[in-house]
Amino acid sequence: MTPNHTPRSLHGIHVPLVTPFAPGGEVAAGALEALAHEVLDAGAAGIVALGTTAETATLDGAERDLVTDVCARVCRERGALLSVGAGAGGTRAAEESLARLERWPEATAALVTVPPFLRPAAAGVLAHFTRLAEVSPLPLIVYHIPYRTGQSLDAAALRAIGALPGVAGVKYAVGAVDQDAVALLGDLPDGFEVLAGDDAYLSPMLALGATGGILASAHLATARFVELAEAWRAGDAERARTLGHGLARLSAACFAEPNPAVVKGVLYAQGRIPTPDVRLPLLPASAESVAAVHQALTRL
């Protein structure tokens, strides 16, 4: 295996696509393909296949391959960035997951969580990513989401991981704009980019120097999220603040229930996916939550 450690820039808005389901429960591949084109038409820099928002844990192996096939085809046609969720709780299993990505030459990065559940020490996390970076066919985006993994890392630990050859960036989703975010963004390793992973905090993260975001809310009002990223990049703080507050309200409404239930409910109401269905143990969003998102969209 020859790792590809020369990533394209991760700047911009990346949409971690939902997995639409047909009335019979199977993956609605046509709807997934249409969604991918829609968000790219609206200015997204790329899409993410098999992220948390895709309900990846509920998909079987054939369904995961189908989702990746569809996303790869669209990104090949559009010249867009494709990141694919990979990894596992153990290093050996994560190596195997990453090795499978060689099947999709369109993929430009692998999104890999900090090891969940086991909660190794920071040195163990560094050793984990050192090994994965050595063998991965793609540059890695570290997915740091401690409220799901149970493993928190400080700025120094993330900086050490970010300095590894083959690590392109981090999806930073700690549920806040905290001191470690400020410290990390103030002293980044060369070639290491920070992507906002908490939708409601996109604007302040961009203001601090993040290059973009991976955002479930960006299925909706995609062009406005793109406009926000471009406003901060251009130094138009006044425009960015106004947009940022409105999009933060939208994001909060999208996450009123476990992701991606509300986003799927809105997409269904808009006629963009055939059902609002999620798979157990998730439940469909309430009508009230869907209505709250519509109100936030109207305010934009």
Secondary structure, DSSP 4 states (H G I P E B T S, - for coil): ------PPP--EEEEE----B-TTSSB-HHHHHHHHHHHHHTT-SEEEESSGGGTGGG--HHHHHHHHHHHHHHHHHHT-EEEEEE--SSHHHHHHHHHGGGG-TT--EEEEEPPTTT---HHHHHHHHHHHHHH-SS-EEEEE-HHHHS----HHHHHHHHTSTTEEEEEE-SSS--HHHHHHHTSPPTT-EEEE-SGGGHHHHHHHT--EEE-GGGGSSHHHHHHHHHHHHHT-HHHHHHHHHHHHHHHHHHTSSSTTHHHHHHHHHTTSSS-----TTS-PPPHHHHHHHHHHHHH-
